[in-house]
């Protein structure tokens, strides 16, 4: 994706004209940039011509690289307002020695003055909850103190934030002494940054189009998932990395499915998806405990490249895990699994010296988050509790015996990666390569749905 990194500006430059609000969208989404900019002490932004404003208001052009930090305290406001930064900055020499700074407020540009004990005959201002300072080389060049958080954007629509770049606006949301960066972005442009963060750009177009529609549906249904923004940029919502992972293939897939979402009985579905099922998906109810008619488990013959994995644990490690989870069953001595008709584990029982604990639903995977390797990759696995030897049916020949597992450890041998509910991404890849359309893919993995 075209975006040249801006050079650090060695001198403070301001353009003396309005930088009108260039980002006026019918449908925007607020994405919290939690991976790098949640509750941080400062946020760095840069562009050759950066627009700075308050909320949805007018953006004023300010060039350079700035470190934004929270600002608190009392100031005196000079009572005069200006149309541009340059006009306000030209008045600063009149207040030299009074610790003054240019400020953007709801009324426009002005000058805030700390008197250092020398009171001026001016009105006192207590900085607001959203007040932040834009510093260059360690010194505030201006502050933004409005009734809404400060926002920045760029003349070419892509703004530098830290080491990454984002489309449209970046809101600097202040909470006390920390800041969180929020990308306020057109919904379709947000999907540009999601699709190839979630699925390789080399995969077939129909697989990527299926991913685009699933991601758009998940976005629309998942709005307001967080307090101050709709979605976060992590896998808790959908993996999003600004422009870093944008590709022409991904953008095309989004554009060619523009506006399309998945519905069941007239309502947006919860379009969950995951990497690989290893041969079968599971019901939403089986994973999370609530019935969802369009999330039905089924055999999946389309996956051709599913992940195969093995995890091994000593009984001591499993005992520590159970203690960490509060199961209180003593020392683990055996592990047993129950399966459904598609080979998915529906119950995992830990037998201990003081009792037993049976895990069901997604806890079968996530209970292992208390181990060094984290959660199990999937629930499509077999379990061998120690070394287990099985004789062939009706055979007295010892050579016909089969031994699985390893003495002294519990071995989990599995296929797939993820919660196995909804659309398998590797399954979508297989279906696309077999000639199926994105509609076919979505209607296979989400039962009884329509796409419109």
N, C-alpha and C positions, 0 to 999 in steps of 0.2 A: 504494500500500500504506500502510495506516495506521501511522504512526510519528511521533510528535511529538518533535522534538529537545528534549533535556533542557536546562534552563537551568543555567548554571554555578552550583554551590552556593558560597555565600560563607562558609559555616561548616561545619566538619567535624561530621557527624552519624552516629551509629551506633545501630542498633536493637538493643535488648538481648534478642534471642531468636534461636533457631536459624532459619536460612533453609534449610530442608531441601532436599535435592537434588530439584529439580523436573523435571530432564531425565533421565529414565531410559528409554532407548530400546532396542528389540530390535536395530535395525540402524542403526548410525551410520557416518559416514565422516569422515575427518580431511582437511581441505582447507587446504593451506598458502596463506596470503594473500601470495603473492610479489609481486604488483603494487605493493603499498605497504608491506608490513611484513616483508620478508625481510632478516635480518641488519642490523637497524637499531639505533640507539643507544637508542631509547625507543619506547614505544607508549602512546598516550593512550586511556583508556576512560572511559565515563560512563554513568550512569543514575540515576534518582531513587531506586531501591532496587536496588542491585547486589549480587549474591551473590559472595563471594570464598571460594575453597577451595583444597585441594591435590588434584590429580588428580580422581578420581571421588568424593572424600569430601564431607562435609557442606559446604554453602555458607553463609557467614555474611553477614548484610545489612550493607552499608556504602554510604552514600549519597554521591554527589558525582562530581567529575571528577578523575581521577588520571593522572599521568604515571608510567609504570612503567619502571624502569631496573635494570640488574644491580647487585647488591650483593656485595662481597667483604670479607674481613677476619675478625679474631678478636673475639669478644665473650665476656662472662661471662653465663651464664643464671642468673636468680635462683632457679631450682629450684621455683617455684610456678607452677601452671597454672590457667587460668580458662576458663569456658564461653563467654564473649563478649569481644569487643573492649572494650566499655564497662567491664567488670570489670578487665581488664588496664590500661586507660588510667587508671582511677581510682588505680592504685598508682604511677603514674609520679612524682608529686611526692616520693615517698620517695627517689627516685634522682636528683633534680635536681642538676645539676652533674657528673653522671657520664656525660653524653652517652648517654642511654638512649632506647630505641625499643620500641614494642609489636611483638611478633613472633607470627605464626601458624606453628605447627610441627605435626608429626605427632601430638604429644601434646595439642595445643590451644593456646590463647593464653597467652603469657608475656611477659616483658620481657628484652630483650637490653641489656647495659650495656657500653659502652667506658669503661674506668676513667681514661683520661688520666693514667696513671702511678700511680693510687691503686688498688692491687689490692684487690678485695673477696674475701671468703672464699666464692667461688662457683666452680662448674665452668666450664671454658673450652669455648667452642663455636667451631669453624671453620665458617663458612658453607658450605653445600653448593653443588653444581653448578647447582641450579635457583633459588638465592636471588635474589629481586628485591624492590625497594622501591617502595612506592606513595607518590608525592610529591604534595603539594598546595601550590601557591604556593611551589615550590622546596624544600620541607622534607618529609622522609619522615614520614608519619603512622603507617605500619606497614610491616613487611616480611613476606614469605612465604618460609619456609625449610623445605621439606619434601623427602621422598624422591621426589616427582613434581613436575612443573611446576605453577605456580599456574594456576588457572582462574577465569574470571569469567563470570557470566551475569546475567540481569535477571528481575525478577518477572513481567514481561509476555512474556518469552521472546525479546525483541529487545534487543540490547546495542549501545551506541554504541562504535565503534572508529575513531579518527581522524575523518574526515568521512563515514563510512559506518555502516551498521547491519547486524547479522548475527543470525540466529536461533541459539538454543541457546547452547552454551558457546564461549568463546574461551580457548584455552590459550596461555600466554606461555612459549614454549620458549626457554630460554637456552643459547647456545653461547659460552662465554667472555665477552667484553665486548659481545656483540650479542644481540638478541632477534629471534625470528620468531613472528608471531601465527598460530595454527592454529585454524580453525573446526571444532570437533567437533560435528557436526550430524546430525540424522536424515536418512537418505538421500533420502526423498521431499521433505523441506523444502529440501535442497540443490538438487534439480531445479527447485524453484520459482524459484530464482535463476539457473538455467542457461538455461531454455528461451527466455525472451525476451531474454537476452543473446546468444543464438545465432540467433534467428529473430524477426522482427517480430510483435508481438502482434495486429496487424491482419489477419494471414493467416488463411485458413480453419481451422476447428477440426481437420479431419482432417490437415492439414499439421502443425499444432502437436502433435497426438497422435502422429504419426509421429516428430516430433522428440523428443518426450518419451520414447518407447520406445527410440529410438536412443541418446539421451543416458543413459538408465538402463542400457542394456546396456554402453555404453562405460565407465560408472562402475563397474559390477560387475566387468567383466573387467580394468579398469585399476587396481584397488586395489594399493597398495604400489608405485606407480610411482616414488615418491620415498623417501628414506631415513627421514625422521621423520614423514611423513604420506602419505596415499594418493594424492592428486591435488593439483595446484596450481590456482590460480584463473585462470590465463592460457590462451591458445589452445593452448599446448603440451599441455594436457589438454582442458579445456572452459572456455569463458569464463564466469566466475562473478563476480557483483558484489554478493553479499549480497542485501539486500532492495531495492536501488536499482532494478532492472529487473523486479521482480515485478509481475504484472498478474493481474486476475481471470481473463482468458482463458487465460494460461499455467498458473495454478494449477488451473483446471478441466481442462485437457488432461492435467496430471500426475495429478490425482485420478481421472480417468476411465480411465486406463491403469495404475492402481496395481499395482505388482509385475510388470508384463509386461516380458519381455525377448525377445531374438531368439536363436534357437539353430540350429545346423547340426550334424546328426548327434549330437544330445544335448548339445552343448557351447555355451557362450556364444560368440557371434561377436565379432570385432573390428569394432565398428559404426562405422567411420569415415564421416565425412560432410564436405561442403564446400559452397561457395556455389552454383556454377553450372558446368555442363560445356560449354555452348555447342553441344550437339547429340550428344555421345557421351561415355560414361564409358570407363575403361580398366581392365584387369586389375590386381589388386594386384601380381602378379608383374612386370608391365610397369613399375609405378611403383617398387617397392621391392625386387624381386629374389627374392621367395619366393612360392611358389604358395599361393593361398588359394582354395579351390573356390567359395566364396560371393561372392567379389569378382571378378566377371566383367565385362569391358567390353562395352558394347552401345550401339547407337544409341538416342538419347533424343529422341523427338518431342514430349515433354510440356513442355519448357521454352519459354516464350513471351517471357521478359523477360531473356534472358541478357546479360551484360556484353560489350560490344565495345570493343576497345582497340588502340592502336598504340604501339609503342616504336621509337625510332630511335637508332642509335649510329654515331658516326664510327668509321673503322677504327682510329684512334688509341685511342679509348675501349675498343674490343674488345681491342686489343693489351694495354692496361693491365689489363683484366679477366683475360685469359689469363695474364699474368705473375703477377698476384695469386693466381691459382689454381694456379700452378706448372706450367702446361702446357708452357712453354718451346718454343714453335713460331715464335719470331721475330715479325715484323710480320704481322698478319692482313691477308690480301688478298682472301679470299672466304669466304662462309658458305653452306653447303648443308644442306638438310633432307630426311629420308626420312619417309614417312608410312605408316600402316596403312590398312586399307580404310575406316575411319570418319573419316579425315582427321586423326588424331592424330599428332603428330611422334614418331617412334620413334628417330630418330637425328639429331643436329645436329653437323655437321662444320665446324670452323674450319680453313681452309687458310692456312698462314703461310709466310714466307720461309725458315724452317728446318725445316718439317715440318707435321704436321697433328694435330688432336685431335678424336676423335669422342665426343660426349656421348650417353649413353643413360639410360633410366629417369628418375627425378625430378631428376637433375642437370641435365637439359635446362632445367628452370625455375630451380633453385636456384643454378646457377653464376653467374647474374646478380645474386646477392646482393652480389657484389663491385662492383657499379655503384651510382651514386647513386640510381637508382630502385628498387633491390632486385630480387628474383626476378621472373621473368615471371609474369603472372597465371595462365596455363594452358599446356598443351601443344597446345592446339587453335589453331594459327596457321599462317600462310604466311610465307615469308621471301623478300625481294628483296634481293640483294646488289648495291647500286648501282642505277642505272637500267637496267631490262631491257625490251627491246622484242621483242614476239612478233608475227609476221605471221600473219594468218588462213590456215588450210589452203587450198592450191590457189588462192591469190589473188595476183595481181601488182599489186594496187591498194594503193599506200602508205597510203591512208586507212584501210585495213582493219587496219593495225598497232595494237597495244596496248602502251603503255608503263606499267610498274609500277615502284614504287620511286623513289628520289631519288639523283641522282648524288652520289658521295662518302660515302654513308651506307648502312647496312644497316637495312632496315625490316622489323619484325615486326608483322603484322596479325592479331589474334586474337579469339577469342570465349571466354567463360567465365572463371571465377575460382576457383582452387583446384587441388588435386592430382588431381581427377576420378576418385577411387576411392570406391565405395560410393554413399551417397545424396546426390544433388543437392538442395539445399534449394529452389532455384527450380523444379526439376523436381517436387518434392513439392508446391509451391504450385500448379503447373499441373495436376497430377493431381487434387488436392483440388478445384480449381475445375471440373474436368471431371466430378466426381461420384464419384471413386474414394475408398475408405475408407483409413484409415491402414494396415490390413493389406495392402491392394492395393499401396499405395505402397512399403511395406517389402519386400514379396515381389518387386516389380519390380527394385528397386535392389540387393537382396541375394538372390542366386540360390539356390534350393533350401532356403530357411530355413523354420522354423516359429516362431510367436509364442505364448508361453505364460508 
